[in-house]
Amino acid sequence: MDFIETIQNKEIVFVINKKIIDDDFCNKIIDKIQDGKKIGLNMEKVQNICSKKFISYLIEDKFKLFNLQSEVLAYLAIILKDGFLKSYMNYEDFKKNKRELIKRHFLIT
């Protein structure tokens, strides 16, 4: 099973059980999205993202991420310029809409 879906009153949380996110997996998540619901992806087990579609949905703010590994967070912060990546430290922050990580900038010298 690629993910576990939990539906609360105003939110849907997907616990991702894959190491790599690809376009096929992204399509499975998008098919489950309901209008008016806040979507969160628990990225604790994800180590790699190989999907342009996933990146475009992040830019469109279709879902929020939390529990990212530092390598994935750094990768997304580099390819998503101008602070498009909005993520949270953990589920509680996602649920309460607190401590959102935005506008990370890296300086490469």
LINMOKA-V606744 format. One record per residue. RES is the residue in one small letter. PHI is phi in whole degrees, -180 to 180 (* if undefined). PSI is psi in degrees with one decimal (none if undefined). OMEGA is omega as a letter, one per 30 degrees, with the letter a starting at -180 (* if undefined). Layout:
# LINMOKA-V606744
<<RES/PHI/PSI/OMEGA> <RES/PHI/PSI/OMEGA>>
This chain:
# LINMOKA-V606744
<<m/*/127.2/a> <d/-76/-31.7/a> <f/-156/160.9/l> <i/-116/131.2/a> <e/-105/130.0/l> <t/-124/126.5/a> <i/-111/123.4/l> <q/-108/-173.0/a> <n/-57/-54.6/a> <k/-116/7.8/a> <e/-147/153.7/l> <i/-123/128.0/l> <v/-116/129.4/l> <f/-109/120.9/l> <v/-93/112.8/a> <i/-87/128.0/a> <n/-109/25.4/l> <k/-119/153.7/l> <k/-86/-27.2/a> <i/-124/130.8/l> <i/-99/122.7/l> <d/-122/-179.0/a> <d/-64/-37.6/l> <d/-62/-44.9/l> <f/-64/-41.5/l> <c/-59/-40.6/l> <n/-62/-38.0/l> <k/-63/-40.8/l> <i/-68/-45.5/a> <i/-62/-35.9/l> <d/-64/-23.7/a> <k/-90/-11.0/a> <i/-70/134.7/l> <q/-113/142.9/l> <d/-64/141.4/l> <g/84/-4.7/a> <k/-101/142.3/l> <k/-82/126.4/a> <i/-107/128.3/l> <g/-126/139.6/l> <l/-116/120.2/l> <n/-82/109.2/a> <m/-100/22.5/a> <e/-58/-36.2/a> <k/-97/-5.7/a> <v/-78/129.9/l> <q/-115/-17.0/a> <n/-152/144.4/l> <i/-123/118.0/a> <c/-124/54.6/a> <s/-147/115.6/l> <k/-68/-33.2/l> <k/-64/-43.3/l> <f/-60/-44.5/l> <i/-63/-42.4/a> <s/-66/-35.6/l> <y/-70/-31.6/l> <l/-65/-42.5/l> <i/-64/-37.7/l> <e/-78/-1.7/l> <d/61/40.3/l> <k/-75/-28.8/l> <f/-150/162.0/l> <k/-111/152.9/a> <l/-114/148.3/l> <f/-149/163.5/a> <n/59/42.9/l> <l/-78/143.0/l> <q/-73/151.9/a> <s/-61/-34.9/l> <e/-67/-41.4/l> <v/-68/-40.8/l> <l/-61/-44.2/l> <a/-65/-43.8/l> <y/-59/-49.0/a> <l/-67/-37.9/l> <a/-65/-32.1/l> <i/-75/-44.1/a> <i/-83/-22.1/l> <l/-101/95.5/a> <k/-80/163.4/l> <d/64/27.3/l> <g/72/26.1/l> <f/-65/-30.1/a> <l/-76/117.0/l> <k/-115/116.8/a> <s/-139/170.6/a> <y/-124/159.5/l> <m/-69/-42.9/a> <n/-153/-177.6/a> <y/-64/-41.3/a> <e/-59/-41.0/l> <d/-65/-40.6/l> <f/-62/-46.9/a> <k/-63/-42.9/a> <k/-92/-1.8/a> <n/56/48.0/a> <k/-122/159.9/l> <r/50/49.6/l> <e/-77/133.5/l> <l/-89/112.5/l> <i/-137/161.8/l> <k/52/52.4/l> <r/-83/135.7/l> <h/-127/137.1/l> <f/-113/140.5/l> <l/-113/118.9/l> <i/-106/122.2/a> <t/-119/none/*>>
